[in-house]
Amino acid sequence: MSTDKAKKHFLGQDGHERLNCAEAILAAFGEMDEADKEKLCRAGGRSPDGECGAICAAKSILAKTNLDLVKEMEDEFINLAGSTKCREIRKLRKLSCVGAVEKSAELLHNKLKK
């Protein structure tokens, strides 16, 4: 499952390349093109607006196929993490970074099945 693959990429486990949070999501869902990497994968995975790289990458993938579900997925992530902003998520401690990768991948997987 893509959720497991994203986690293994983030942690560098089982022969998977260690990637930042945004890269882990992109790699797990086969969306690792240069444009996405340039946009999402600098500064440790955080997007330029300080958004968590994992949810930002998940939203960018979902937006390619179903723009209508992006806000729904973002709202579900906020319910779990308390925010979409990396610093706020860390401060609230509702989700760890690996947890954000796992939940972003899980939410994206579920939305792509719709």
C-alpha positions, 0 to 999 in steps of 0.5 A, a space after each residue: 500500500 502507498 501509505 506503507 511505502 511513504 512511511 518507509 521512504 520517509 524513514 529510509 527503511 527496507 531498502 527505500 531511499 530516505 526522503 523528506 516528507 513531501 518527497 516520500 508522498 510523491 515517491 509513494 504515489 509515483 508522482 516524483 517529477 521535477 516540477 513537483 520536486 522543485 515546488 515541494 521538496 526544498 526546506 526539508 519538505 515544507 512548502 514555501 508557505 510553511 505548510 507541511 510538505 506531506 499534506 502539500 504533496 498529497 493535495 498537489 497529487 489529488 488536485 491533478 485528478 479531483 480538485 473537488 476533494 482537496 478541501 475535504 482532505 485538507 479538513 480531515 488532515 486538520 482534524 487529525 493534526 490541528 493545522 496544515 502548517 509544519 511549525 504549528 503541527 510540531 507545536 501541537 504535538 498531535 502528529 509526529 512528522 512520520 505520523 503526518 506522512 502516514 496520515 497524508 498518504 492514507 487520506 490521499 489513498 482513500 480520496 483517490 479510490 473515490 
